[in-house]
């Protein structure tokens, strides 16, 4: 949706939830459970690869154009790892090495949303949402014992689509 709102000519999604992703407006959706997405998309020379899940950096250069392409991570690479000194060092090393690799025909490594009070990206996203260019997928759960258990179970399943919210009132 963001790519389309910013003028992308072609948007391809990679997901096992093909119907949901198509409903969000992609031109094509590759089901990674059925097809080797790298082999399927290799040589297509995309300009930007937005990684919403993590783990695609090492293969992204095979589907992006050889120069002036960008890799944009939206989430971390290993969200299961506990935060500590080694996690932070690994994150810094990963970012540094990817920035360095972009000097040698790997995609440029960009962050979508900056920290430290840099709100430009967030303001642009808010404007897109206000203009109706972005559609959210939200699943509500009641604030009951069963609702809490159901929401937690869904969140841990790895199959949650969109955002899960607890409806308090």
Protein Blocks (a to p, Z undefined) as FASTA:
>chain_A
ZZmmnopabdcdddfblmlmmmnopabdcdfklpcfklmmgonlpabdcdfkbojlmmmm
mmmcfbhpacddfbdfblmbccdfklmmmmmmmmmmmmmmmmnopacdddfbdgehiakl
mmmmmmmmmnopaccddddddddfklmmmmmmmmmnopaghjadddfZZ
